[in-house]
Amino acid sequence: MTRRDVMLAAGTLSAGTLTMVDIVPAGAAAQSAPAQGKSTLPRQLPDKSSFLAGEGVYLDSGSQHPVSIGARAAVDTYLSKRMLDPAAAHYDLPDDGVREKFARLVNADPDDIAYVQSTTAGEQMVLRGLGLPQSGGHIVTDTLHFFGSLPLYEEMQRHGVEVTWVEPKDGRILLDDLKRAIRKDTRLVALSLVSTINGFQHDLKAVCNLAHAHGALVYADIIHAAGCVPVDLKGSGVDFSACASYKWLMGDFGLGFIYGTKAARALLTRTEYGYYGMSAFKPHVYPFDTPSGPPGDMIADYAYADTAEGTFAHGTHAHTVIAQLDHSLDYILGVGVSAIQAHAQDLINRLKRELPKLGYSLMTPPESTTPLVTCAYESAREKLGPKLAAAKIKMTVSANRFRVTPSVFNDHTDIDRLLAAVGHA
C-alpha cells in the first residue's frame, strides 16, 4: 500500500486530497461541485475556489503566494500527527516524495536535489564550496540578478574576487554582453533565470554553453521561474540552482531546494557536515557499540551520500512546509505549468498594453512570458500607495517602481480594478 492508500483507509485525507482532471479553455461549461471534503483541480483558470476569497485584490504572488485551502488542510493533517491525534497515526511525512515532485517539475534527477532554507542560503553554499572569496578568481553576474545578491558579490569584490557586472540594455541582459564578460579565468556565472526586478528571462542553455566553453560553472536562482514558467535544469546544462518555496511553488518561508549536478558537486570542497547528508553512521562510544579498535581510532564510522543531500544537507528542516508542498506541487503539476503561464500571460499582456497608455514606463521586455510586469515610476510608493490602499489592492510598490504579479486566481476584473486605481501617471 502507498502512503496515500494508508491515509485514505485511515480517513486522514480530507480537504487536501486532489482529484486530477484536465484543464479546459476558459469559458467552458461550469462543472459540478466537487464532493464534500475533497479539493479538485480546476477545469479552467482562473481558479478562485482553491483559495480564500477576500474583499481586496491580491496581485503580489511574486512576493508571497497565498496558501491554498488544500495546502492548509495538508498542514493540518501533519499537525494532527504531531498532536498525537489517533486519526492521523498512519501519516508519514513525504520527505523524499516532495523532492521527487520538485525534480519532476524542473526536470532534474531527485538525487541532484536537496532541501535548503532559502535561495540565498543555497547560493552561498555554492560560493563556500568553491572556496570563495578566499581562493579568489573571476565571477560574472548581472544587475538584474536578485537585489539581495548584489551585496553578496560586492562583498566578494571587497575580499579580493574580481567581479564583472553586466548591465541590461532595454531591460535585457544580452548574450553578446555576457560573452564579452566571460573569460578563460572565469570561475562562476551567477544569475537569476527570471529577474525579480522586471521579469527578464535568460536563455539558460545558451548561457551555460557559453560559460562551459570557457571552463566556468553556472549558478541560477530559479525562485521566479519554478512553478510559473517551464524549467528544464537537465536540458539547460546548469551546474547549480536554488529556490525557496513561498513564491510560485505555493509553499512557505523556511524551505526550498538546491540543485547540483554530480559533476559540479565533485568540484566543491565540503563545507557542510550535516547528519541528514549521511549514508552510513556507526558510533563506537555508546553502551554495546562495537569497539573502535586501538586508541586513536575514530569514535564513529560514517559516510556521506553521493547525492545533493550528501553534499548540502544539514540537520532538520521545516516539516510543515514539506506537508504543504506535498499538496501544492501536486496542484502545480496537475494544472500544468504551461496552463499557469498561459493564464498569467493573458493578464500580463493586457497590462503591457494598457499601462503605457496611462503614462507608465515599462521596465519589462514586451516579449517576456513571465508572470511579472514592472513599471518605472518616480515616487511610486508616495503617489500610488494611498490609491492602492483605498482600492484594497495589494502589489509590490517600491520607491520608484511598481510590480504586478498575478497568479491562477486572478482575472480581468482584478486588472480592471488595478487600472482604475492607478489612473493616469
Rosetta blueprint (number, residue, H / E / L):
1 M L
2 T L
3 R H
4 R H
5 D H
6 V H
7 M H
8 L H
9 A H
10 A H
11 G L
12 T L
13 L L
14 S L
15 A L
16 G L
17 T L
18 L E
19 T E
20 M L
21 V L
22 D L
23 I L
24 V L
25 P L
26 A L
27 G L
28 A L
29 A L
30 A L
31 Q L
32 S L
33 A L
34 P L
35 A L
36 Q L
37 G L
38 K L
39 S E
40 T E
41 L L
42 P L
43 R L
44 Q L
45 L L
46 P L
47 D L
48 K L
49 S L
50 S L
51 F L
52 L L
53 A L
54 G L
55 E L
56 G L
57 V E
58 Y E
59 L L
60 D E
61 S L
62 G L
63 S L
64 Q L
65 H L
66 P L
67 V L
68 S L
69 I H
70 G H
71 A H
72 R H
73 A H
74 A H
75 V H
76 D H
77 T H
78 Y H
79 L H
80 S H
81 K H
82 R H
83 M L
84 L L
85 D L
86 P H
87 A H
88 A H
89 A L
90 H L
91 Y L
92 D L
93 L L
94 P L
95 D H
96 D H
97 G H
98 V H
99 R H
100 E H
101 K H
102 F H
103 A H
104 R H
105 L H
106 V H
107 N L
108 A L
109 D L
110 P H
111 D H
112 D H
113 I E
114 A E
115 Y E
116 V E
117 Q L
118 S L
119 T H
120 T H
121 A H
122 G H
123 E H
124 Q H
125 M H
126 V H
127 L H
128 R H
129 G H
130 L L
131 G L
132 L L
133 P L
134 Q L
135 S L
136 G L
137 G L
138 H E
139 I E
140 V E
141 T E
142 D E
143 T L
144 L L
145 H L
146 F L
147 F H
148 G H
149 S H
150 L H
151 P H
152 L H
153 Y H
154 E H
155 E H
156 M H
157 Q H
158 R H
159 H L
160 G L
161 V L
162 E E
163 V E
164 T E
165 W E
166 V E
167 E L
168 P L
169 K E
170 D L
171 G L
172 R E
173 I L
174 L L
175 L H
176 D H
177 D H
178 L H
179 K H
180 R H
181 A H
182 I L
183 R L
184 K L
185 D L
186 T E
187 R E
188 L E
189 V E
190 A E
191 L E
192 S E
193 L L
194 V E
195 S L
196 T L
197 I L
198 N L
199 G L
200 F L
201 Q E
202 H L
203 D L
204 L H
205 K H
206 A H
207 V H
208 C H
209 N H
210 L H
211 A H
212 H H
213 A H
214 H L
215 G L
216 A L
217 L E
218 V E
219 Y E
220 A E
221 D E
222 I L
223 I L
224 H L
225 A L
226 A L
227 G L
228 C L
229 V L
230 P L
231 V L
232 D L
233 L H
234 K H
235 G H
236 S H
237 G L
238 V L
239 D L
240 F E
241 S E
242 A E
243 C E
244 A E
245 S L
246 Y L
247 K L
248 W L
249 L L
250 M L
251 G L
252 D L
253 F L
254 G L
255 L L
256 G E
257 F E
258 I E
259 Y E
260 G E
261 T L
262 K H
263 A H
264 A H
265 R H
266 A L
267 L L
268 L L
269 T L
270 R L
271 T L
272 E L
273 Y L
274 G L
275 Y H
276 Y H
277 G H
278 M E
279 S E
280 A E
281 F E
282 K E
283 P E
284 H L
285 V L
286 Y L
287 P L
288 F L
289 D L
290 T L
291 P L
292 S L
293 G L
294 P L
295 P L
296 G L
297 D L
298 M L
299 I L
300 A E
301 D E
302 Y E
303 A E
304 Y E
305 A L
306 D L
307 T L
308 A H
309 E H
310 G H
311 T H
312 F H
313 A L
314 H L
315 G L
316 T L
317 H L
318 A L
319 H H
320 T H
321 V H
322 I H
323 A H
324 Q H
325 L H
326 D H
327 H H
328 S H
329 L H
330 D H
331 Y H
332 I H
333 L H
334 G H
335 V H
336 G L
337 V H
338 S H
339 A H
340 I H
341 Q H
342 A H
343 H H
344 A H
345 Q H
346 D H
347 L H
348 I H
349 N H
350 R H
351 L H
352 K H
353 R H
354 E H
355 L H
356 P H
357 K H
358 L L
359 G L
360 Y L
361 S E
362 L E
363 M L
364 T L
365 P L
366 P L
367 E L
368 S L
369 T L
370 T L
371 P L
372 L L
373 V E
374 T E
375 C E
376 A E
377 Y L
378 E L
379 S L
380 A H
381 R H
382 E H
383 K H
384 L H
385 G H
386 P H
387 K H
388 L H
389 A H
390 A H
391 A H
392 K L
393 I E
394 K E
395 M L
396 T E
397 V E
398 S L
399 A L
400 N L
401 R E
402 F E
403 R E
404 V E
405 T E
406 P L
407 S L
408 V L
409 F L
410 N L
411 D L
412 H H
413 T H
414 D H
415 I H
416 D H
417 R H
418 L H
419 L H
420 A H
421 A H
422 V H
423 G L
424 H L
425 A L
